Amino acid sequence: MSDFVINALSRESLEEQSLSGQGSIEWILIVALIAVAIIGGLTALSGAMKDKLTTITKSLQSVTTNTP
Protein backbone atom coordinates (compact mmCIF):
# COMPACT_ATOMS: atom_id res chain seq x y z
CA MET A 1 0.00 0.00 0.00
CA SER A 2 2.77 2.44 0.85
CA ASP A 3 4.39 1.82 -2.57
CA PHE A 4 1.14 2.83 -4.23
CA VAL A 5 1.02 6.09 -2.26
CA ILE A 6 4.67 6.87 -3.01
CA ASN A 7 4.14 6.22 -6.75
CA ALA A 8 1.02 8.38 -6.78
CA LEU A 9 2.84 11.23 -5.05
CA SER A 10 5.81 11.01 -7.39
CA ARG A 11 3.53 11.04 -10.45
CA GLU A 12 1.74 14.07 -9.05
CA SER A 13 5.01 15.92 -8.62
CA LEU A 14 6.03 14.97 -12.17
CA GLU A 15 2.77 16.38 -13.52
CA GLU A 16 3.33 19.62 -11.60
CA GLN A 17 6.83 19.90 -13.02
CA SER A 18 5.61 19.36 -16.58
CA LEU A 19 2.89 21.97 -16.10
CA SER A 20 5.40 24.48 -14.77
CA GLY A 21 7.62 23.74 -17.77
CA GLN A 22 4.67 24.30 -20.06
CA GLY A 23 4.01 27.65 -18.38
CA SER A 24 7.63 28.64 -18.90
CA ILE A 25 7.41 27.84 -22.60
CA GLU A 26 4.25 29.92 -22.89
CA TRP A 27 5.98 32.90 -21.26
CA ILE A 28 8.97 32.50 -23.58
CA LEU A 29 6.64 32.50 -26.59
CA ILE A 30 4.86 35.63 -25.35
CA VAL A 31 8.16 37.46 -24.79
CA ALA A 32 9.40 36.38 -28.23
CA LEU A 33 6.19 37.63 -29.86
CA ILE A 34 6.52 41.00 -28.10
CA ALA A 35 10.16 41.25 -29.20
CA VAL A 36 9.22 40.54 -32.82
CA ALA A 37 6.46 43.18 -32.65
CA ILE A 38 8.86 45.78 -31.23
CA ILE A 39 11.51 45.01 -33.86
CA GLY A 40 8.90 45.20 -36.63
CA GLY A 41 7.57 48.50 -35.33
CA LEU A 42 11.01 50.05 -35.07
CA THR A 43 11.90 48.83 -38.54
CA ALA A 44 8.73 50.37 -39.95
CA LEU A 45 9.47 53.69 -38.23
CA SER A 46 13.17 53.79 -39.07
CA GLY A 47 12.70 55.61 -42.37
CA ALA A 48 10.61 58.38 -40.81
CA MET A 49 13.04 58.70 -37.91
CA LYS A 50 15.98 58.96 -40.31
CA ASP A 51 14.23 61.73 -42.26
CA LYS A 52 13.50 63.71 -39.07
CA LEU A 53 17.06 63.36 -37.82
CA THR A 54 18.42 64.44 -41.20
CA THR A 55 16.21 67.55 -41.10
CA ILE A 56 17.36 68.39 -37.58
CA THR A 57 21.01 67.87 -38.53
CA LYS A 58 20.71 70.16 -41.55
CA SER A 59 18.98 72.82 -39.44
CA LEU A 60 21.72 72.69 -36.83
CA GLN A 61 24.45 72.82 -39.47
CA SER A 62 22.91 75.90 -41.08
CA VAL A 63 22.67 77.64 -37.71
CA THR A 64 26.29 76.94 -36.81
CA THR A 65 27.64 77.95 -40.25
CA ASN A 66 25.70 81.25 -40.36
CA THR A 67 26.96 82.54 -37.00
CA PRO A 68 30.03 84.83 -37.10
C-alpha positions in Angstrom: 0.0 0.0 0.0 2.8 2.4 0.8 4.4 1.8 -2.6 1.1 2.8 -4.2 1.0 6.1 -2.3 4.7 6.9 -3.0 4.1 6.2 -6.7 1.0 8.4 -6.8 2.8 11.2 -5.1 5.8 11.0 -7.4 3.5 11.0 -10.4 1.7 14.1 -9.1 5.0 15.9 -8.6 6.0 15.0 -12.2 2.8 16.4 -13.5 3.3 19.6 -11.6 6.8 19.9 -13.0 5.6 19.4 -16.6 2.9 22.0 -16.1 5.4 24.5 -14.8 7.6 23.7 -17.8 4.7 24.3 -20.1 4.0 27.6 -18.4 7.6 28.6 -18.9 7.4 27.8 -22.6 4.3 29.9 -22.9 6.0 32.9 -21.3 9.0 32.5 -23.6 6.6 32.5 -26.6 4.9 35.6 -25.3 8.2 37.5 -24.8 9.4 36.4 -28.2 6.2 37.6 -29.9 6.5 41.0 -28.1 10.2 41.3 -29.2 9.2 40.5 -32.8 6.5 43.2 -32.7 8.9 45.8 -31.2 11.5 45.0 -33.9 8.9 45.2 -36.6 7.6 48.5 -35.3 11.0 50.1 -35.1 11.9 48.8 -38.5 8.7 50.4 -39.9 9.5 53.7 -38.2 13.2 53.8 -39.1 12.7 55.6 -42.4 10.6 58.4 -40.8 13.0 58.7 -37.9 16.0 59.0 -40.3 14.2 61.7 -42.3 13.5 63.7 -39.1 17.1 63.4 -37.8 18.4 64.4 -41.2 16.2 67.5 -41.1 17.4 68.4 -37.6 21.0 67.9 -38.5 20.7 70.2 -41.5 19.0 72.8 -39.4 21.7 72.7 -36.8 24.5 72.8 -39.5 22.9 75.9 -41.1 22.7 77.6 -37.7 26.3 76.9 -36.8 27.6 77.9 -40.3 25.7 81.3 -40.4 27.0 82.5 -37.0 30.0 84.8 -37.1 
